[in-house]
Amino acid sequence: MNVLTFDTKLKELLEEIPAIKGYVRAVDDNQATKKLTDRRGIQLVAVLPSYSAEGMSGRKSDSWTTLFWVIEKGDPSQSEAKELAQYRRCEEAIHQLKDLIIESQEDGCSLFWRLEIGSIVIEPEFNAFGGWNGYFMTVTF
């Protein structure tokens, strides 16, 4: 797995989630914040995967871990109802992304073929990257 394959696969998955209006690839908070500056609508922020290996020489097992944010720019003056609706939109989109990742690994030929389903964690996020609200997801594959 390399970064070009990762980027290509994410773009393919995003074609299946019309609610997500844009995609930002980053390695840290500063880069993501800079790239999100003029964006509107629900955005996917994907952190380039980190690599780890375990086992012994000749019996090594590789794995990658990445983070995904599905977020929308917050408005400090919005009502509680509008804020909750914003979280709901992002929640629906991140669960669609999770489901597509799980489905894509089932055929054994995808980027996520070694997906550890138990590694998937989804948590709410407030004020990420300078004012974005929604959810982030950790995935190991």
N, C-alpha and C positions, 0 to 999 in steps of 0.2 A: 504494500500500500504506500502510495506516495501522495504528496500534496495536490498534484494535478488530478489524480484519480478521485481523491476526496472532494475536491472542488466540483468536478464534473458530476459526481454522484449526487451531491447536494442540489445542484441546479436541476437535475432530473427530478428529484423528489419534490422540489418546490413547484414544479409544473402541475403537481397533483393537489396543491394547497392554494387556491386562488385568494384566500384571505391574506396571505403573506405577500406584501407588495414589494419587498426588496430583501437583499441578502448582503451581509457584510461579513467578510472573512478577516479575522484578527488574531493576534497572538497575545494581546494584553488589553487592559482597560483603556489605556491612553489611545491606542490605535483605534479601538472600537468607537470611543467618544469622538475622535476626529472624523472618522468615516460617517458617523450618524448625523453630523451637524445639520445638514439641510434635508434630511429625509423626512417623509411623512407616511402615515399609515403604519400598519404592522410590519415589523422588520424581523428578520432572522439574523442573529449574530452567531457565527460559528467560530470557535477557537480551533486553530490547527491542532491536530491530535498530538498528545505526548506519547512516547513509546516506552514500553517496559518489556523485559524478558524474564522468564523464570525457567527452572529446570537445570539440566546439566548439559555439558558439551555432548552433542549428538542427539540430545532429547530436549532441545530448547523449545519453549512455547512463547510466541510473541503476542503482545496485546497493545492496544492503543486506547487512550481515554481522551474524550473531548467534552466540551461544554457547548450547549446551545441555549441562546436566549430567544424567546419569542416575545417581543416587547412593542409597546406603542408609547409615543411621547405623552407624558402626563401633563395635566393642566392644574396647577395648584388651586385655581378658583372653581374647578368643576364640582358639581354636587356629588354627594355620596352615591346616588343612583348611577350617575354617569361614570364614576370611578369603578363601581362594581361591574357595570356593563363593559368597560374597557378590559378589566381582568377576565371577564367571561369570554370575550372575543379572543384574547390571547390564550386562554386555557383551551378553548376548542382547537385552535391552530396548533398548539404544542402537542396535544393528544393526537391530532392527525399526523404530525411528524413522527411521533413515537410509534404509532401503529404502522406507518409506512416503513419505518426502519425495521420493525419486527417482521413484517410481511416480506421485506426484501431479503432477509437472511434465511428464510425458510427454504429457498431453492438451493442454497449452498453455493451460489455463484456470485453473490453480491459483495460489495465492500464490507458489509456487516456480517459476513458469514460466520464469524466467531463471536457474535454478539452474546454477551452475558446478560440475559434478561434481568437477573437480580441486581445488576449494576445500575439499572435505570432509576434515577431519582429525579422527581420534578418538584420544584419549590417556587413559591411566589417571590417576586422581586419588586422592590420599590426604589425609585430614584436611581436606577442603574445608568451608568454612562451619562450622567448629567441630566437626569430627569425622565427616564424611561421606566415604565411600569409593565409588568407582565409576569412571565415565568422563565426559569432556567431549568435545564435538564442536563444531567451528567450521564454519559454512556461509555461503557467499556466494551470493546470488540476486538 
